[in-house]
């Protein structure tokens, strides 16, 4: 749409410089006395080279300019010499006198001169001269109200405030060339700046408030720089602005409500900054706005209901902030909306059924919030939808079979909710579906065999439910384009899955964790898995000392998770070097909670892309090889709870460890006398009481190390340690009026990887948690926490099957019933010492 705006002002560079009326013949050759005005501020000097036409014998300088519309102009002449100021209509000898000024305020001893005048369109000449004749000296002439000159002043202010000397490109800035020749500047036919594009130009510092003076600006691109400070409210004065692009900087403070005055704004990018505070409701006045991107900031408060008035909006992106409250139902009125991204906030309430009115919507991203309730059946009216992302919320109820109406859907992500019931067979009618993610819910029943009819399906995540697959597995080989398959943690045996995937030539990711899989069942199918890049086999029954070597032969494998099995022997060096013909590197390697022995092979230092390495809870010994410092991409490194494995205590190795985001393990000096020291327990961590029962409460004093499934704040937690002297079948139950979550860890660490966890053991009748497991001899830690962030309240923790605890409870009862305080010898009774002491 064409924006109509008033004609701008300009100045004309005079090619044939005119001379003042009445000048002498000798003066007629001195053209340097008359110059076009090319700056808001001019610094010059008087001398005998140039004479005044107005004051006999006085020296003078002349400056010409043009006005193309009626303008209020202010001219100021300042000098230590007593100045005198004239303005004429026209240029040259025929210029007509308009007005003059001697002193701004002679009574105040201010002998500078100033003319404030309203000028009609035309050419003008300023004469800057002196009161005394002849007089010499320096002077400054300032002219305001002439558009192009004002724009030049604004750009100079921006250059100085935003580190112009260090910009990648600054061609012609600070020169007298026309502004349209300055790098990143576009000007109209009248010399007014209409576009300023300095994106990705190493612009640092702040935007000066003078930016509001670019009154003809239409587009402003300052994205992908290092600008900081607060956004100037003066941006709201750019009445013709259509595009405001400030993404990817470091702006702080709040979004100025004055930006709601930008009536012509269509595109607004503020994403990826450090902005805070609430979103101004005034932005709801931008009724021409089509794109609003303010994601990746620290914005709080609610989404303004006024956004429902943005009738032309096509994209609303407010993801990755700290917004709370409910999604406004008013957003259902944005009938032009194509993309709605509100993910990674703390939004609550239910999904408004009014969103079903957004029939043009193609992408709906609401994941990682605290949204409750069921999936509205009204969403089945979004027939243009291609992406539905609702994972990591509190959604309940069943998956609406009416979603089959969304025939353009390519991605459905509903994982990590509390959805129940069966997977609707109707989803098989989504003939364009490429990815279906339903993992970590409470789904039951049979995986529909009809899913094999979706020939476009490339990724299927169904892990951690209570699903079976009797009719689905025989048809699995029909999904010939399948690249991702994760069905671990269900009622599906891994041994039944492996024979079905040999023909899936595109398979790159396979998840069979917690699938009762043994080494003997896996090995015969390894050759068929040669194309795998990611393999998840944790929480199975893998044994032996050769399996890791066989897995290392999978030449494309970069992610391997075999935690919590019973693997023995040493870590094969092939896990670091690979045996394939192509370049080989690991990115994720989890060997924790096994029975591996020996030393860490130095070849692991050759896995250049390794980002995650977990060797904890094994029986490894000796120092970690020093060449692991070559792993410059490593972000997580765990090696605690071994039989003497430790980090070299030299300066280079310790310096390398300091640059890793997450490190857990001892240094060699710490382990030489005690290879697995028990850390001092804090008030958040305590030994499990003798009776095996704890009644306590959550509060802000103790927090979980695990990211909350819902919300981005802290989860509160308590930790309880215990020791098993013999293998035992153990049951741990966590009960509370709040939604509880339970972890079981090896050792006394509070933040090591959990090898058992449970959310709800009897959903929806109960949100209590329970772990039932056979545990070997060792030391363990229970983490009692909550499903959501920031929840306080009382809880009860009960543990049974731990013989020493039950014996301890019985002895404690005997002590109390027989007045143990009066016994002749009661050494160590009622203490945490072992019972045999």
Steps between C-alpha positions, in 0.01 A plus 500: 500500500634843406563734794412864422710749688577873474765622259839503669745789529830517317791720422642567155871483442559814302710429192547861397545677830327837511649805663340760730353819362726803529828310520803658338649377170796363697261300711312353200782248442499381859242218467619331817308767690169341393440131576204264501387408849590129543489454875285591796804659662767693310828617650677776309693827547490861386788671326554766235444258209121536511300821550148567625230631265299625797749664733761728345860384544395196703620151415246226426426143383195387302309167502223405259222244544157410363165423663238292317217540747406752764741451791579647838871572482736604780840659418755572775836676458747470794845655542725675748487783247166687512314342203219625279260285300297561180278279284405572138244346267678367192870459418749733346486875430122505470430343842237697691541600860266316743617569854802541726609461862775657704482361853292211639478678835717809537368568849632160606833572334430230236629667183452195279241527223194288423223510239187287541285523189234313304618459140295426192638267228791664320873579503664692783834650600640550849750778562718446809683826578609717797373800690835675496677567170740366414523211752654154470458175697344152505127436501244216506184512290218259594191453281208284616176405325643418158430125460810357326731695726316364804532142365873546458524612864304193616729265307806667649351453848438132424854455371648647816266315740532161328874462445510607137880482485473122552222423253574242234392746234466876535571623150454877465369549855613834651569637151322782315368262236124466457347271762390255233870422445560407864515125561159357590312826439226550242358848442202623301501759221503776760804372687304361799609165648243230430701183574780434745646150466797422727412136570795274596736796491666476846292792625551528876400745771153656519241649268496875576165670562571719196383203289150644531613785272506277190143602434486352148644162600309201360728206578754457781728194500740474796472126567784258583722760664613571856278792591411532868323729742130580487294553189448875459139607529574741215466206262128556545531831310592329171147532368572360152694196623388175335780264610678506837765227522713493818540122551813336635638781716531548878230758569380508861214663687139503389339539160398868480122537481564793263565242227123456492484831311671356189176491305660388173714221648464162327809305608637510857803290604631517857586132553824380662567795730499541880175693531294462818176623652151461359397528139339843453130475424555798269652264242143387445442836326730408210209407277714470185746262665559175311804350677581525873811314618594567863617153601820409688484778758410512871151641466255435784134553571216398271450506127292817447143424405527812281702291254164366388456833316799444271275395214779495239743294707650199318775399746492528881826380657537546879686175574777445758401764753356484852139578416230371734123491509265356243510524123249778419193367326504827303781357288232292335400815310830526310358344186808588290740322738730237345749435779438507877811424708452532879727216610747495792309728734301434818155530350219334693134423450352313208547537127223743395256323268477833316835419340298267280382813314851559361431310181809644330736383778787281377715475815379474862786476752391498867754254640689529831235686695267400784184467294236268641177343382430304188590568138200700370314315227461843337861478387380249243365800303854626432510339158808699391707379797830330419665506847334426837746525791343452845766290675619556857177628653239363743250393236258226599221306339513312173646596164204623290444268205363805317859606437471281192338805333837679501611341178793738453660412835865401473604515866308402816693536825298409812773336712549556874140564594245288687293390206320172544296253306599342173674645197215586260506282189369804313849655510590256224292722266758779529661417169763779522619420853879489535543490881276370779622550860279360777768387747488530880123508543257248652388344175382141504388233261634389166703718266266527199632286218345754262789738575696290251273644230659844543767470233636848576577413865867558584503524881294315762547567873274287724739436791408479869132413476318174565458391141505162332581423137385152403336610174722802436843332502434267204417809290790712622713410198238663276593849624793505261593867557519468879815665635414525871336231713476519880262253664700422814343505844177329392362148521703416191796263512805620313556146376170527311592833341846421364397242236259755348744783430756329279339635183466859625788641296434860615505420874746731678362514857383201705371514860458165677574612855326307779395222261623186683767462232800269548833486322418164341181647354674813367820366343345307208342822371799735527589465135152616403553815714807614306340829397411609854623834629328501840431190713331502841529171696494616862315313776523158335670165578814541291798305630847390399833657408480500119175680422650850513763398245230367271301822536811704422506331159184687403693754298232772491412483869562830680256462793507191722314460830542168684459627857367277778588160354747234619781546250842381614859517381687810391391794284608409145727757335288468184233712668733794451663423168232304320562229246307629201654623178365852538588766756355392833410696809274456797280779627324319790630202697331374819659192660383573854362246747679194366786286631778622273855466632853608413615836371342754270654447154689806372332443161188669639697822455474445123119539501524864398123566499426352841265725697372261770706231679372307803727234653354519850396212725734235360820342635751703301841583645807724458536846357300628207732524196633850456421506128129524578571873521480491120122459531433871461125453437431305819222656708420218748757267660405262784743248646403478870426184700771279355778292658768765488443686171614858543599814311872590482582776743717693256432857399417433132247226572330693777481809278331288231248370754408854600379572147261202497145603592431196716770291672452242773791296632800513733858608441778252559621662823153455644473133406842361588398445861128452441409412139128558557465749784157558644422872477387692801124500503320833498169578670330399174662154505468262795525130574172313466359453852507156653125454463518561125225765523542877456241774551638831379420798279635676195609860519741738330800388708573193286475471123518222245781481249261372235320747273131517584282338233263790541610856556848642481551564869646277770344180625536454875636167626626294795761224483535183710797261488516132598737203469424145385723220624316239290296501179140587581157557343425856608178702483507879544174699515466881502154633597377859512201719421736657247599319179811308609803380304753241616861424398744232616872558457812298574742637758448806715502753217192719471545584133628183338293334227195319637473135401138472621227764503123517526238770458154348557458133580120502497395791280234650497389354833823608663796722418718334763826338388639151552821319404527122525847365419749227575810674634853365533736560790594866518416852611190676366327838516126562475389836360147596604381793287200630304379489142472877461727789594462712812266264690508477879313268734516193723593151386546148634783274381480127574763239416478126551717203416822636648590240758740704714248783525227263606735335751604845620134591548441184702803568722384858551159375610670256742716783641197722562288222651770385745627840618822483303623823654552309823685201354840433648655502149323663202801610291402617149131422545274753321799631298573475130781249560471154337294259708797269564674786679 
